[in-house]
Amino acid sequence: MTVQEAISQFLFHCQYEKNLSPKTLKAYSIDLRQFRTYLETELNLTELAQIDKVPLRAYIKSLFGPLAEKSIKRKVATLKSMFHHLEREDEVAVNPFRKIDVRIKEKKRLPRTVPLADLERLFRYLYRRKAEIADRGLPAYTALVRDIAVLELLFATGARVAEVCNLATEDMDLRQGQARILGKGGRERLLPFQDEEVLRILREYLSLAPESGAGSSHFFRNLAGNRLSEQAVRTALRKHAEQAGLRLLVTPHMLRHSLATLLLEEGVDIRYIQHLLGHSSIATTQIYTEVRARGQRRILSSKHPRKRLRLSVERTKPGRSSRE
């Protein structure tokens, strides 16, 4: 069996037996294509039987430098999954990863958030711009209303940008003010959005939304009627943030981080935030407690009342008695 045949078999298993999401399948395909290319071009290996711990170590070593630790961990995890499958299917006698102890220490990075003042500035600009071009017949007006609706929903629910772009029309209940989100691992969750401004802009967008393209039932659509892409949302947010005068490079995921951090600051239970964000483990959500703690330390260092105490106690010189 060639390496390419092994990859094809594994991807078939992932798609039709494990029923993994298209996004996961795409990531697996990219990772495994990169692995095969390295074997063929750098080591001149094409057969599965030639793959043992030596070429695996060489490949893993080649990943360091160009890639971040998180990307390396994902690529290694993809390979481990494939060789585990091949061993189970008796395509390899022994999984070569059994003879390798791979530990990739990922640098701990706190989530990047957008200050509340910047969020207020961004939304003020968007609604002011909407009022300036208030012509329902203009495609530019429809696109702006859609952009505002997307950003409002992202911040209201803390959903991932892919989750919002994948929303079907029937997933949105504007009367109850809730969205049915299909998250990672096929897990569904109902997320409420009760703010009147959010509901109003979503209803206006729905009244202006272009006709669905062929086979499209997505709630958020581009002007051609097709599914709005994640990249289109990122580009629109970056453009609007620049026009609003924000110095920060804002991404949709930062809205998610900002919501979680702000909710913690308001005393919302971390278990509810876990459900809101769709985390399978509470450990993932707890990273936001560190963001909050860092903010609290910053506030204490600048706002603590001890700084307002003006003490005029004369210090005693070293070596002299206080009675002198």
C-alpha positions, 0 to 999 in steps of 0.5 A: 500500500502506498502512502497516498492509498493509506491517506485516501482510506483514512479520509474515507473512514473519517467522512463516511464512518466517523461522519466528521465535519467538512472543515475537519476533513479539509484540515486533515486533507491539508495536513496529510498532503503536506506529510506525503509531499515531505516524504516524497520530496525530502526522503524519497518515500512512497510506500507505507511499509517504509514509514517508521519512527525515523521519517516521522521524527524527521517530518515532525522536526521539519515543522518546527520554526515555520509553524506555531506549536498549536499547528504542529500539535494538530498536524501530529494529532492528524498523523496519530489518528491515521496510523491508529486507524491503519493499525486497527485495520491491519494495514500496519503491523505496529503503529510507529507512534508507539515508539515515539514520545512526542510532547509539544509544549504549547505557549500559553497565550491569553485570548485577545479581547476588544475593550468595551469602549472600542466595541461601543465606538465600532457599533456607534460608527456602524449605526451612524453610517447606516443612518447616513445611507438609509436607502433600502434600494441600495445594495450597499445599504443591504450589505451594511445592514447584514454586516451589522446583523452578523456582528451584533449576533456574534457579540450577542451569542459568543458564537464562532464565525463559522457557526454564524455563517452556517446558520440556516433560516429555520435555526433563527427564531426572531420571535423568541430571540434565540438561535440553534447553533451547531457547534464542534463535534455536531453538538447543538446549543440554543443561544438567546439574544434578547436585546431589542437593538439586536432583534431589530437589526436582525429583522431589518436584515431579514426583510432586505435579504437577497433571494437564496441561491440555488440550494442555499438555505442559509440565514446570512447570504451575500448579495448573490444569495449564496452563503456568506463566507467566514472570510467575508465577515473577517474582511468586513469587520476589519474594514469597519473597525479601521473606518471607525478609527480603532487602532486594534486589529479586530477579528470575529473571534475577539468578539467571542473572547470579549463577551466571555471576559465581560460576562465573567466581570459581571459575575456570570457563572462560568458554567453558563459561559461554557455552555454559551461558547460550546466548550466541551470542557470547563478547562477551556473556559477557565482561560477567561478567568486569567484574562479577568485576573490580569485586568483586575491586577491592572485596575488595582495597581492604578485605582487602589485607594492606597494610592490616595493615602498621603502619609507624612510620617518622618522616616527614622534615619538608620542607626539612630534611635527614635527617641533622639 
